[in-house]
Amino acid sequence: RSLLLASNASLWRAESDGWTALCHALAAAELPLARQLLAAAGPHSDRQKGIARSKQAQVLDYCEENVSSEAATMLREEFESGLMAEGGSISPAKKPAAVMKV
């Protein structure tokens, strides 16, 4: 279980730019964490996905610039046909072979 969930962090709290914990997990290419957050949202996971999809361009840009292009490509696939797609389900984790840029 993630530290966010263990500390009872709000899944619904958003920053001034509208980013939620899910947006940050996705932007960091932390797909296992994103899956945990969506599972914790239960029947409200579609609402969480909708928030993240509304920030998709920003999330992908951040991932491309701060993680790697490979991670951003994998994340783009998740938005198009995987976890974050309309009606997408929480599937087994894919892990990027990405290292955060410094």
KEVO-242923 format. One record per residue (C-alpha): residue number from 1; x, y, z. Coordinates in nm, 3 decimals. Layout:
% KEVO-242923
- NUM, X, Y, Z $
...
This chain:
% KEVO-242923
- 1, 0.000, 0.000, 0.000 $
- 2, 0.126, 0.345, -0.082 $
- 3, 0.221, 0.609, 0.171 $
- 4, -0.055, 0.832, 0.029 $
- 5, -0.322, 0.575, 0.099 $
- 6, -0.175, 0.464, 0.430 $
- 7, -0.182, 0.824, 0.555 $
- 8, -0.544, 0.863, 0.442 $
- 9, -0.460, 1.136, 0.192 $
- 10, -0.764, 1.271, 0.014 $
- 11, -0.807, 1.135, -0.335 $
- 12, -1.033, 1.431, -0.414 $
- 13, -0.820, 1.721, -0.299 $
- 14, -0.686, 1.916, -0.594 $
- 15, -0.420, 2.181, -0.621 $
- 16, -0.501, 2.524, -0.762 $
- 17, -0.426, 2.393, -1.113 $
- 18, -0.675, 2.109, -1.066 $
- 19, -0.419, 1.830, -1.035 $
- 20, -0.515, 1.547, -0.800 $
- 21, -0.297, 1.274, -0.650 $
- 22, -0.388, 1.060, -0.952 $
- 23, -0.261, 1.329, -1.192 $
- 24, 0.070, 1.343, -1.005 $
- 25, 0.106, 0.964, -1.001 $
- 26, 0.042, 0.948, -1.375 $
- 27, 0.278, 1.237, -1.455 $
- 28, 0.553, 1.057, -1.262 $
- 29, 0.478, 0.737, -1.460 $
- 30, 0.387, 0.564, -1.134 $
- 31, 0.121, 0.341, -1.288 $
- 32, 0.110, 0.094, -0.996 $
- 33, 0.031, 0.387, -0.765 $
- 34, -0.230, 0.517, -1.012 $
- 35, -0.395, 0.174, -1.005 $
- 36, -0.397, 0.178, -0.623 $
- 37, -0.551, 0.524, -0.617 $
- 38, -0.823, 0.421, -0.862 $
- 39, -0.893, 0.104, -0.665 $
- 40, -0.924, 0.314, -0.348 $
- 41, -1.172, 0.543, -0.527 $
- 42, -1.397, 0.241, -0.577 $
- 43, -1.720, 0.325, -0.758 $
- 44, -1.598, 0.682, -0.806 $
- 45, -1.292, 0.582, -1.010 $
- 46, -1.454, 0.702, -1.334 $
- 47, -1.480, 1.050, -1.185 $
- 48, -1.111, 1.038, -1.091 $
- 49, -1.025, 0.925, -1.444 $
- 50, -1.230, 1.212, -1.588 $
- 51, -1.034, 1.464, -1.384 $
- 52, -0.703, 1.314, -1.500 $
- 53, -0.822, 1.295, -1.863 $
- 54, -0.908, 1.665, -1.850 $
- 55, -0.542, 1.727, -1.760 $
- 56, -0.407, 1.471, -2.007 $
- 57, -0.197, 1.708, -2.220 $
- 58, -0.031, 1.862, -1.913 $
- 59, 0.027, 1.522, -1.751 $
- 60, 0.185, 1.383, -2.069 $
- 61, 0.404, 1.693, -2.115 $
- 62, 0.527, 1.669, -1.756 $
- 63, 0.602, 1.298, -1.795 $
- 64, 0.790, 1.356, -2.122 $
- 65, 1.000, 1.638, -1.975 $
- 66, 1.067, 1.494, -1.629 $
- 67, 1.062, 1.116, -1.660 $
- 68, 1.131, 0.994, -2.015 $
- 69, 0.986, 0.978, -2.362 $
- 70, 0.942, 0.601, -2.319 $
- 71, 0.736, 0.654, -2.004 $
- 72, 0.530, 0.924, -2.178 $
- 73, 0.461, 0.688, -2.469 $
- 74, 0.345, 0.417, -2.231 $
- 75, 0.130, 0.669, -2.044 $
- 76, -0.022, 0.791, -2.372 $
- 77, -0.122, 0.429, -2.445 $
- 78, -0.286, 0.407, -2.103 $
- 79, -0.490, 0.718, -2.182 $
- 80, -0.588, 0.585, -2.526 $
- 81, -0.671, 0.221, -2.458 $
- 82, -0.562, 0.115, -2.113 $
- 83, -0.625, 0.209, -1.755 $
- 84, -0.720, 0.571, -1.822 $
- 85, -0.931, 0.508, -2.133 $
- 86, -1.305, 0.560, -2.119 $
- 87, -1.431, 0.237, -1.963 $
- 88, -1.074, 0.112, -1.907 $
- 89, -1.023, -0.127, -1.620 $
- 90, -0.761, -0.158, -1.352 $
- 91, -0.529, -0.412, -1.511 $
- 92, -0.200, -0.567, -1.401 $
- 93, 0.080, -0.315, -1.376 $
- 94, 0.318, -0.241, -1.660 $
- 95, 0.638, -0.089, -1.539 $
- 96, 0.835, 0.153, -1.755 $
- 97, 1.205, 0.100, -1.794 $
- 98, 1.242, 0.471, -1.729 $
- 99, 1.471, 0.663, -1.506 $
- 100, 1.376, 1.009, -1.390 $
- 101, 1.576, 1.280, -1.564 $
- 102, 1.796, 1.497, -1.348 $
